[in-house]
C-alpha cells in the first residue's frame, strides 16, 4: 500500500514549490526554457494523493558534486523508483506520451513526483547545515536531481546528503570542496586528470585509486565519459560482465540516459564522484565519434543517413546527448549564448586559472571522418578553419589575457585533444612520416598558430595544456614549430611558452591496439621520440591505461603519471610511470626531463628503468607484480 507522502500538500502547494531549483528541469540552459521541461505541465500532471511509498524509492547512482566556485558548488543525485517500479526506460518528447523502448508501447508520464531534501555542512554529522532545500524530480528528467549549494566558504571541505522527504531513505554522504577565492593566496592545489572510459573494455579502477589515496582536491575529466558504441564495436565486455546498455549504438534521449546510468554503476566511478568535486567537459563520444559542428564520423544530415539511423538527425542526436549529459553530470547550467556551450573557466585563488575548452561539438570546422582524410590533409592549414568557432576562440584569448593581467601564476587549459604537433613514424607503419591525428589541433594548424601568437605576443607564460582523447600518454614543451621569430631548443626547452600533459585513458585501448605487449609499445615510443618533426615531444608511453595528478604551487607544477596493470578485474593496483616538473617562469619541462628516468615509454635525454613497483591503493602497500 502506498504511503501518502504528500498527503498534507495540496496541489496548489506543489505548484508553488521550488521545482525550478532542480536545475535539470532546465537542462541544458536556463536561458533556453524551450529545451528543458515545462514545469507547469509537470505540476499540473502531478497527483499528491498518489505518492511513491518510500520503500519503492532509492538513490540508485550515488551522489556527485561539481563545478566548484569559491562560494557555491553543484550537488547531484538520482532519486528513482527501483526494480519493478523504475520508469527510467521512458523518454519525453515534447508534450507527447512517453515511449517505453523495452515494450515498444507508449505510456503516460509518471504522475508521481519524488520529493527530495538536501543539506550541506562542514561536518558529517550535519549539526549546522550551511545550506539546504527541498526539490522535486520526476520521470521527465529521469529522476535526476541537481541543485546549487550556496553561502559556502572558500577552499573549504563540505559534506552533503540527500534524503526522501519525510522518510528515512538517505543517500550516501558526499564530500566536496570549494575553490579558493580569486585573490586568495594558496600554497598548493592538486588535480586528478582523467579521460576516455570505455565500459566494456575494463573496470574503471583508476577513478577509485586517487579517491582511496585521498591525494587530490578536484577531478578534471576531459571527456569520453561515455561511449556511444554497441558492445563489441570497440571492445567486448561479455567475459567480464560489462555490456553497455542499451546494447546498440545510441541515438535517442532514452539511449543516452541509459548509457550514463550504466557507467555510473561502476563502483570506482561512484567513489570518485562521492569524494571529489568534478570539473567535466565532453569530448566526442558523449555524442558520437569525431563529432563536429555539422555531423560525426557515422552520421550526417543526408537523407540516407537519416533513414538508416532511425530518423534521428545530427541536430536531434546532439541535443539528445547534450540534454542527457546535463541531467546526469554535476555541471552548471552555464549562462549560455548558445545551447551547446560548455566552455567555461575557474579561478583557483591567485595560483591558477583553469580554462575548459570545447574542441569538439561547439562550432568546429569539418574534421577527419575517415572517408575524407585526404581532403583534410589538403585543407588543414587553411586560415578559416577553427577547432572551436570564432566566438569561443575570442573568449579563449580573452581569458588568457585576463588571467595574465590578474597575475595568476598558472594557466591550465583543458583542450581534450592533443595540442602539440605529432608525426606518426613511417617506420611504424611502413611509409613516410605523416601527421598522426588530423582530428586534433594538427588538423587546425591556423587555430593553433593564433593561440601561440596570443601567448607569445602578450608575454603570457606558465601555460599548461592538459589533454586526453588518444588513450596514451604524451608530455611536450609548447613551442611554435617553424616560426623563426620564436626559435625553440628541444635540448634545453629554451623558447617554449609552456608545456603539455596528455593523459592515457581510464580503460579505452592504446592507439596500438588492445592486445599490444609492453616491449612493442616501448619500441614504438622510441620511434615517436626519434621522428624529426616531433621536436617538442619529450616523453610518450603507449602501453598503460591510467591518469595523472597535477600538483600546483607558486614555485612549480609537477605531474605524476600512473598506469594500471589490470583492467579485467576490479582492483586498486597502479604503477608510477614518470614524474615531471615545471618551474614557475621557466615555460618548459625541467631538465633532465622526468629526472632522467621513467618506468615505461621513451624519454628524451633519459632512460627507461622498469622496476615494476605495483602499489595497492586499498592496502597502502607495494605488492608483488
Secondary structure, 3 states (H helix, E strand, C coil): CCCCCCCCCCHHHHHHCCHHHCHHHHCCCCCCHHHCCCHHHHHHHCCHHHCCCHHHEEEEEEEEEECCCCCCEEEEEEEEECHHHCCCCEEEECCEEEEECCCCEEECCCCCCEEEEEEEECCCCCCCCCEEEEEEECHHHCCEEEEEECCCCCCCEEEEEEEECCCCCECCCEEEECCCCCCCCCCCEEEEEECCCCHHHCCCHHHHHHHHHCCCCEEEECCCCCCCCCCCCCCCCHHHCCCCCCCCCCCCHHHHHHHHHHHCCCHHHHHHHHHCEEEECCCCCCCCCCCECCEECCEECCHHHHHHCCCCCHHHHHHHHHHHHHHHCCCCCCCCCCCCCCCEEEEECCCEEEEECCCCCCCCCCCCCCCCHHHHHHHCCCCCCCCCCHHHHHHHHHHHHHHHHCCCCEEEEEEECCCCCCEECHHHHCCCCEECCCCCHHHCHHHHHHHHHHHHHCCCCCEEEEECCCCCEEEEEECCCCCHHHCCCCCCCCCCCEEEEECCCCCCCECCECCCCHHHHHHHHHHHHHCCCCCCEEEEECCCEEEEEEEECCCEEEEEEEEECCCCCCCCEEEEEEEEEEECCCCCCCCCHHHHEECCCEECCCEECCCCCEEECCCCEEECC
